């Protein structure tokens, strides 16, 4: 096997920083583009870019079965994950709080992997789950409102949890049915599946509003180039080089990076109890993802 390139040593930390900016984009686009409409534009553009890359690299295209599995994985990893998160942020959920809830994804993945692919669940996983739930409660409770939509509400909180479950299920599904596909040609089908999910949601619940502002175009450009193209490709390369464990080891830092970013850019703040909850959640994810 060829030795891993030198940049791999810095890639996991770079991925975490790039991934955290996704929550900044969700906040930036809110009020300028309807959330599912935004993703209905973003995903097809990203898919088209991957078509160009696949053709340039003369990639092997998946057969019908693997294309279907890639589309299902994409629907879960991108559509079912980002759709609820963007909707919640657009309706008042602070981006930093949404990042924290989604940050529990490694815990959920561990339990789904046990149910679907038979991976073993230990006492450490159960302890991490309990600690993680406690942390989320500390973050959500101080600003929880019973308003039907706006803010940290039962609905926006539930949607963030649903998004985390979707990306967890997509991760396990990808591992079970869609590994080994070419990064570009497989990515085309992933974004095809994601596009279908969010377009149906936009058609049913939105008016495809896009105000054409600088913020809207900046959010769209960043999300396509940096998130859908660069960050996802970087993650796939890390998986290929067997260094994804270091990403898992750093993933608990994403909520803190996202919260700091949204504080600097938008002035979003957390009360001390929420900061404590964020630290508790980070500890829970560390417990689960660290090597025994």
Buried (B, 14 or more C-beta within 10 A) or exposed (E): EEEBEEEBEEBBBBBBBBBBBBBBBBBBBBEBBBBBBBBBBBBBBBBEBBBEBBEEEEBEBBEEEBBBBBBBBBBBBBBBBBBBBBBBBBBBBBBBBBBBBBBBBBBBBBBBBBEEEEBEEEEEBBEBBEBBBBBBEBBBEEBBEEBEEEBBBEBBBEBBBBBBBBBBBBBBBBBEBBEEBBBBBBBBBBBBBBBBBBBBBBEEEBEBEBEEEEBBBBBBEBBBBBBBBBBBBBBBBBBEBEBBEBBBBBBBBBBBBBBEBBBEEBEBEBEEEBBBBBBBBBBBBBBBBEEE
